Amino acid sequence: MNASARLKELMNAHFAGVDRAARERTAPVAWCTSVGPVELLRALGYEVFFPENHGAMLGASRVANEVMGRAHALGYSPEICSYLTSDIGSYLLKKTPLQRHGLSGAPRADVLVYSTNQCREVRDWFEFYAREWNVPVVGVTSFRDIGEVETHHVDAIVRQLEALVPTLESVAGRRLDAARLEEAVGLSRTCSELWGSCLRAGASRPAPMTFFDGTIHMGPAVVLRGTREACDYYRLLDAELRERVRAGVGALPRERFRIYWDGMPVWGRLRDLAALFARLETSVVASTYCNSWIFDALDPADPLPSMARASLELFIARAEGPKERYLEARIEEFSVDGVIFHDSRTCPNNSNARFGMPQRLRKATGTPVLVIDGDLNDLRCYSDEQARTNIEGFVEQLEGAPPRATA
Amino acid sequence: MVVAGADIGTECVKAIVATDDGKVVGRASVPTRGYFQDCYQEALGNALAEAQAKLADLRATVVTGFGASCAPLATRTVAETLCHARGAFHHLHRPMTLVDIGGRDPRVLRVDAHGGVTSTRSVRKCAVGIGTFLMFTSRHLDVHPTRLMDLATTAERPAQVGSYCSVFAEVEVIELLRQGATAGEIALGAMYSIADRIMEMDRLDGTVSISGGVCEYFPGVSRALGERSGCPVEIVPEPIMAGALGAALYAIDAARGGQA
């Protein structure tokens, strides 16, 4: 993809910017969870670092398995989030792929801001650093397993967002400006729409971008949400994808089958899995994971309530019923031939194969499903051989399945 | 015309040589020890010898199993699930719930009226190595694996081996020995533990067909599965060879130049 060069520049500039702010004290630095209230931080002039992005880098570079043992030794179990254990291990051993971007380590925060809309681990993760650095940790304790998002849910989160403001203002040394918050929410909304448009290009046959490409291109939607740079990047990427669709250029030379991926990436095997699916002429055209940074509810005219609603409407925060309806809609939208559920050992909240959903989805849609065991970062929980044989067998099974109607 | 199919597994390499009308004319099984390539050559050579054929006579060779990548000159590789389903369907000619229990990775397959696989459920990663677990159990009980079944028949009740992790289960065997359980009770308990792991993988209904080497050498596992599930259990003829037979049938397709 031509946009990749710009992506690299943007990510390098992001890391350099937040590192410079931390070292030279040119701006306050906040850590924020990946689907946390970043717009408040942008409006207050923070440089924002996203440790889950760092966790993914630790996984993709396979540094994770070299360092997470140090976190286990500190009492952080191998059964909890391997982003957390990788990141804390990386901090303790001073070993990080950020060094390739010219940073000595993750930048020190002045404040840590979480939302538990995704899991409880993020809070425990941030509290470790709050103790290390003696800085405030604040956040939103969210609802989980939500059926329909109701007004009372939204109101409760708005109250918590409002309660964050005094601490964030105090650390930043400035008052929250309503116009700047509206601008940040507006930019997040635009970024979300453009990223959503990029992902919807995957509905075309052949799909111009795979899930594996998407996990890389989603970087700005995670770390630069609420900035103009992110919006500009997705305009560029969207235009390139539309051109590919117009020209009939697929991500793979041949696309025999189309797969939906639910759950986390196996970061340390991203390249291997991409090569495996390419060899099988099977395109992973869409995923729950990449779609998680689409926030339809954001509205600059109604900043805090819309931020609250967006954080609650996320797939990961929802009950089985809304999740199943969502997946059924994606199966139709992307004309997929099969669904793969990645049961990620240390990320139960992003693993949807534990309460019978694959079986119900298969029954409801007739779409073949496969569950593979693995983990986002901890490769001890992943068997290359088992995953490969299961995926190969699944694709060969699709060869014998009745064809689906094309979109 | 003859073709070959081979199932290169973690405990045994199985090879079949068949004529183009599906008649098996040579078969062999050798233990997997050392390099997969050597075991594959040995098994294929033995099957060819029984068929009174030479390597040059083979029109196509299809391989499957854990070590399939160690046979790079094969015409093609086909997934184990498909080979076991096809081998079993060749014998039984009906839709079935097929449980394939090999050395490493047991699976529950749904096979439709045409022999196609419609769903596959694998054991969770930490329970991989089920057949190999029985080999380890034999070692701890100080009997040859082929005698484990005889030992199990001496027990009135199975010892409780509950862990889903093969390594933990092996430790349980050692603990049971320390606690004074008889070797027969432990041998039978190990077989019931495999049945229990399979029961956790998928819902079993109707007649359950079983393929793979475990039920060839340890029929107590099949009996335990029938007892635990309440389903009639049927062992596929020559269960250890089902994968290799399926591979040979795919080789016939390949030799004919059709859909393989």
Chai-1 contact restraints between the chains, C-beta under 6 A:
chainA,res_idxA,chainB,res_idxB,connection_type,confidence,min_distance_angstrom,max_distance_angstrom,comment,restraint_id
A,D373,B,R124,contact,1.0,0.0,6.0,A-B,restraint_1
A,D373,B,K125,contact,1.0,0.0,6.0,A-B,restraint_2
A,S383,B,K125,contact,1.0,0.0,6.0,A-B,restraint_3
A,N390,B,S122,contact,1.0,0.0,6.0,A-B,restraint_4
A,E392,B,A79,contact,1.0,0.0,6.0,A-B,restraint_5
A,G393,B,A79,contact,1.0,0.0,6.0,A-B,restraint_6
A,G393,B,T81,contact,1.0,0.0,6.0,A-B,restraint_7
A,G393,B,T120,contact,1.0,0.0,6.0,A-B,restraint_8
A,E396,B,A79,contact,1.0,0.0,6.0,A-B,restraint_9
A,E396,B,L82,contact,1.0,0.0,6.0,A-B,restraint_10
A,Q397,B,V117,contact,1.0,0.0,6.0,A-B,restraint_11
A,G400,B,G116,contact,1.0,0.0,6.0,A-B,restraint_12
